[in-house]
């Protein structure tokens, strides 16, 4: 009996000794791991809230129209300038022809107005010449009137003394009256010539204004034609960048609206990472810090990168409906700030396989 008690006590003592050894080992391992993680946290921050991103160019028509031809397929590689979609251009082409005819008509109207202006100038010069001729005739008629008056006065004195005959007196009176009537006729002709010259001058001014209107009409028609030709060019939708086509949900005969996104082009450029760090992690992070990136699709491979920039505000601040802490009950939530991290420009074949939207884990190293 005593031997059994001694065996049990020895067994318990041995078990307690093993337990203490294991507990001590666990405490030591946990302590070492804690110290390592603490020292690591002093120089590194990490997050799994990160995704790959890239430039995506939307394919958008600038005019409304019917799809005549779709020249690309899903996931197709295209180069800048390649034709993607062709819209029905018949209506736009007819509009161009119509505006070309309108432009020719406006140019013809300008030629007509120029001819009218030339004729008006010639007519004005002729009218001014007539006025000058009338002035000269009036001057000559005034001389004739003066001479006829002088002759009549002498004959009037001579008739009183019966030094001349009555016939001579009558001839002098008739000459005086003819000279006065001729002067009056020339004055009336001058008045008519002056009125005609004023009318021609007004017509010349109006013709000049018609030329200005015709020139303005030509400029307007040229602008309309240029706009129509531009719209005609928009019926051919070209690739603006090198890239890969997304899903193309477009068929011939379909109507598209101006500004409607048809599909997208993922630009053929290196992708980058948008890592959303907690605001409490960014006290020491700065531009240029090195980073290690692990993409879920290639979990066994680490990519090297660097911090390029930090967002100017938190992600929630740019949300469609940003939080308003002044309304309702306030619950403090740790905010996240997007950080852009670019891959180091090293030869890495896996970089070409990375796609926008892939998940990643990012660790930033700082001093």
C-alpha positions in Angstrom: 0.0 0.0 0.0 2.8 2.4 0.9 4.6 1.4 -2.2 1.6 2.4 -4.4 1.4 5.8 -2.7 5.0 6.4 -3.3 4.6 5.5 -7.0 1.7 7.9 -7.4 3.5 10.8 -5.7 6.6 10.2 -8.0 4.3 10.2 -11.1 2.6 13.5 -10.1 6.0 15.1 -9.3 7.3 14.0 -12.7 4.1 15.4 -14.5 4.3 18.8 -12.7 8.0 19.0 -13.7 7.1 18.4 -17.4 4.3 20.9 -17.2 6.5 23.6 -15.8 9.1 23.0 -18.5 6.5 23.2 -21.3 4.9 26.3 -19.7 8.3 28.0 -19.3 9.1 27.2 -22.9 5.8 28.6 -24.1 6.3 31.8 -22.1 9.8 32.2 -23.5 8.7 31.6 -27.1 5.7 34.0 -26.6 7.9 36.6 -25.1 10.5 36.3 -27.8 7.8 36.5 -30.5 6.2 39.5 -28.7 9.6 41.3 -28.6 10.2 40.5 -32.3 6.7 41.7 -33.3 7.1 44.9 -31.2 10.5 45.7 -32.7 9.0 44.9 -36.2 6.1 47.3 -35.6 8.5 50.1 -34.7 9.8 50.1 -38.3 7.0 48.5 -40.4 3.3 48.9 -40.9 1.1 46.5 -43.0 -2.4 46.1 -44.2 -4.4 43.6 -46.2 -6.8 46.3 -47.4 -5.1 46.9 -50.7 -5.9 46.4 -54.3 -4.1 46.8 -57.6 -5.1 49.7 -59.8 -4.4 51.0 -63.3 -5.5 53.7 -65.8 -8.7 52.8 -67.5 -9.8 54.8 -70.6 -13.6 54.8 -71.3 -14.7 54.5 -74.9 -17.4 57.2 -75.3 -19.1 58.4 -78.5 -19.3 62.1 -79.0 -22.4 62.0 -81.1 -25.7 60.0 -81.2 -26.0 57.4 -83.9 -26.6 53.8 -85.0 -23.8 51.2 -84.7 -22.7 50.1 -88.2 -19.8 47.9 -87.3 -17.9 46.7 -84.2 -14.3 45.9 -84.9 -13.1 44.7 -81.5 -13.8 41.7 -79.3 -13.6 41.0 -75.6 -10.0 41.2 -74.1 -8.5 42.2 -77.4 -5.2 44.1 -77.5 -5.4 47.4 -79.5 -3.0 50.2 -80.3 -3.6 53.9 -80.2 -5.5 55.0 -83.4 -7.0 51.6 -84.1 -10.7 51.6 -85.1 -13.0 50.3 -82.4 -16.5 51.1 -83.6 -18.0 52.7 -86.7 -21.3 54.6 -86.6 -23.7 55.1 -89.5 -22.3 58.2 -91.2 -24.9 58.8 -94.0 -26.8 61.5 -92.2 -23.6 63.3 -91.2 -22.3 63.1 -94.7 -25.5 64.6 -96.1 -25.2 67.4 -93.6 -21.7 68.1 -94.8 -22.9 68.3 -98.4 -25.7 70.6 -97.4 -23.4 73.0 -95.6 -20.9 72.9 -98.5 -23.7 74.1 -100.8 -24.6 76.8 -98.3 -21.0 78.0 -98.1 -20.8 78.2 -101.9 -24.1 80.2 -101.9 -22.7 82.6 -99.3 -19.5 83.1 -101.4 -21.7 83.8 -104.5 -23.7 86.3 -102.5 -20.4 88.0 -101.6 -19.4 88.2 -105.3 -22.7 89.8 -106.1 -22.4 92.3 -103.3 -18.9 93.2 -104.4 -20.2 93.8 -108.0 -22.9 95.9 -106.6 -20.4 97.9 -104.5 -18.2 98.5 -107.6 -21.2 99.6 -109.6 -22.3 101.9 -106.7 -18.8 103.4 -106.5 -18.8 104.1 -110.2 -22.3 105.6 -110.1 -21.3 107.8 -107.2 -18.2 109.1 -109.1 -20.5 109.8 -112.1 -22.9 111.7 -109.8 -20.2 113.7 -108.3 -18.9 114.6 -111.8 -22.4 115.7 -112.8 -22.5 118.0 -109.7 -19.2 119.5 -110.7 -20.4 120.0 -114.3 -23.5 121.7 -113.0 -21.4 124.0 -110.8 -19.3 125.0 -113.9 -22.5 125.6 -115.9 -23.9 127.7 -113.1 -20.8 129.8 -113.0 -20.9 130.4 -116.8 -24.7 131.1 -116.6 -24.0 133.7 -113.9 -21.5 135.4 -116.2 -24.1 135.4 -119.0 -26.7 136.9 -116.6 -24.4 139.6 -115.5 -23.5 140.5 -119.1 -27.1 140.4 -120.1 -28.1 142.7 -117.2 -25.4 145.1 -118.1 -26.5 145.2 -121.8 -30.1 145.6 -120.8 -29.3 148.5 -118.4 -27.5 150.3 -121.2 -30.3 149.7 -123.7 -32.8 150.8 -121.2 -31.1 154.2 -120.9 -30.7 154.5 -124.6 -34.3 153.8 -125.4 -35.3 156.8 -123.3 -33.3 159.1 -125.6 -34.6 157.2 -128.6 -30.9 156.4 -129.5 -31.9 152.8 -130.3 -34.8 151.1 -131.8 -37.5 149.3 -129.9 -36.4 146.1 -131.5 -32.9 146.4 -130.1 -34.4 147.0 -126.7 -36.6 144.0 -127.0 -33.7 141.8 -128.0 -31.6 142.9 -125.0 -34.6 142.2 -122.7 -35.1 138.8 -124.3 -31.3 138.0 -123.9 -31.5 139.0 -120.2 -34.5 136.7 -119.6 -32.9 133.8 -121.5 -29.8 134.1 -119.3 -31.8 134.2 -116.1 -33.9 131.2 -117.1 -30.7 129.3 -118.2 -29.2 130.0 -114.8 -32.3 128.7 -113.1 -32.2 125.6 -115.2 -28.6 124.9 -114.3 -29.4 125.4 -110.6 -32.2 123.0 -110.8 -30.0 120.5 -112.6 -27.4 120.9 -109.8 -30.0 120.2 -107.2 -31.1 117.1 -109.0 -27.5 116.0 -109.4 -26.8 116.6 -105.7 -29.9 114.6 -104.7 -28.8 111.8 -107.0 -25.3 111.9 -105.6 -26.6 111.6 -102.0 -28.8 108.7 -103.0 -25.9 107.0 -104.7 -23.7 107.6 -101.6 -26.4 106.0 -99.3 -26.7 103.1 -101.7 -22.9 102.7 -101.7 -22.9 102.6 -97.8 -25.7 100.0 -97.9 -23.8 97.9 -100.4 -20.7 98.1 -98.2 -22.8 96.8 -95.2 -24.1 94.0 -97.5 -20.5 93.0 -98.1 -19.9 92.9 -94.3 -23.0 90.8 -93.9 -21.9 88.5 -96.7 -18.4 88.1 -95.1 -20.0 87.3 -91.8 -22.3 84.8 -93.4 -19.3 83.0 -95.1 -17.5 82.8 -91.7 -20.7 81.3 -90.1 -21.1 78.8 -93.0 -17.4 77.8 -92.7 -17.8 77.2 -89.0 -20.9 75.2 -89.5 -19.2 73.1 -92.2 -16.1 72.5 -90.0 -18.4 71.4 -87.1 -20.3 69.0 -89.5 -17.0 67.6 -90.8 -15.9 67.1 -87.2 -19.1 65.3 -86.3 -18.6 63.2 -89.4 -15.2 62.2 -88.1 -16.7 61.2 -84.8 -18.6 58.4 -86.6 -15.4 56.5 -86.5 -14.5 55.8 -82.8 -10.7 55.3 -82.4 -8.6 53.9 -79.5 -7.0 56.9 -77.6 -4.4 54.7 -75.9 -2.7 51.3 -76.2 -4.5 48.8 -74.0 -6.8 45.8 -73.7 -10.5 45.9 -74.4 -12.9 45.0 -71.7 -16.2 43.2 -72.2 -17.9 44.6 -75.4 -21.7 44.5 -75.0 -22.4 46.2 -78.4 -24.1 45.0 -81.5 -24.6 46.5 -85.0 -27.9 48.4 -85.3 -27.8 49.4 -81.7 -28.4 53.1 -80.9 -25.8 54.9 -78.8 -26.1 58.3 -77.2 -23.4 61.0 -77.0 -21.5 60.5 -73.7 -22.6 56.9 -73.2 -19.8 54.6 -72.1 -19.7 51.7 -74.5 -16.8 49.8 -72.9 -13.3 50.4 -71.5 -9.7 50.1 -72.4 -7.3 49.0 -69.7 -4.2 51.1 -70.5 -1.1 49.1 -71.3 1.0 50.6 -68.5 2.4 49.2 -65.2 -0.2 48.8 -62.4 0.1 50.2 -58.9 -1.2 49.5 -55.5 -3.7 51.5 -53.4 -3.2 50.4 -49.8 -5.8 51.7 -47.3 -3.8 52.1 -44.0 -5.4 53.1 -40.7 -4.8 56.7 -39.7 -3.0 55.4 -36.6 -0.4 53.7 -38.9 0.8 56.6 -40.9 2.6 58.8 -38.4 6.0 57.8 -39.7 5.1 56.8 -43.3 6.4 59.2 -45.9 7.0 59.3 -49.7 9.9 57.2 -50.9 9.6 54.6 -48.2 10.3 51.0 -49.4 7.4 48.5 -49.4 6.9 44.8 -49.8 3.9 43.7 -51.8 2.3 40.2 -51.8 -0.5 39.6 -54.3 -3.0 37.0 -53.4 -2.8 35.5 -56.9 0.9 34.9 -56.4 1.1 34.4 -52.7 4.5 32.8 -52.8 6.1 35.8 -54.5 7.0 39.2 -53.0 7.2 42.3 -55.1 9.3 45.3 -54.2 7.7 48.8 -54.3 7.9 52.3 -52.9 5.4 54.8 -51.5 4.7 57.4 -54.2 2.1 59.5 -52.4 -0.5 59.7 -49.6 -4.1 60.8 -50.2 -5.0 64.3 -49.1 -8.0 63.0 -47.2 -9.5 59.8 -45.9 -11.4 57.5 -48.2 -14.8 58.1 -46.5 -14.4 61.9 -47.1 -14.6 61.3 -50.9 -17.6 58.9 -50.6 -20.9 59.7 -52.3 -22.5 60.2 -48.9 -19.7 61.2 -46.5 -20.4 60.7 -42.8 -21.7 63.7 -40.9 -20.7 63.3 -37.3 -22.7 66.4 -36.3 -26.0 64.6 -37.0 -27.3 61.7 -34.9 -25.2 59.7 -32.4 -21.5 59.8 -32.8 -19.5 56.6 -33.0 -15.7 57.0 -33.4 -14.4 54.9 -36.2 -10.7 54.6 -37.2 -10.5 56.1 -40.7 -8.4 54.7 -43.5 -6.2 56.8 -45.8 -5.3 55.6 -49.3 -1.6 55.3 -50.0 -0.3 54.9 -53.6 2.5 52.4 -53.9 4.3 51.8 -57.2 6.3 48.7 -58.1 10.1 49.1 -58.4 11.2 49.2 -62.1 12.9 45.9 -62.0 12.7 43.0 -64.5 9.9 40.8 -63.1 8.0 38.6 -65.4 5.1 38.4 -63.0 4.4 42.1 -63.2 2.9 41.6 -66.7 0.4 39.2 -65.2 -1.0 41.6 -62.6 -4.5 42.8 -63.2 -6.3 45.8 -61.7 -8.6 44.9 -58.9 -6.5 42.0 -57.5 -6.1 41.9 -53.7 -2.7 42.4 -52.1 -1.0 42.7 -48.7 1.3 45.6 -48.3 4.1 46.2 -45.8 5.8 49.6 -45.6 9.3 49.8 -44.1 10.5 53.1 -42.5 13.3 54.2 -40.2 
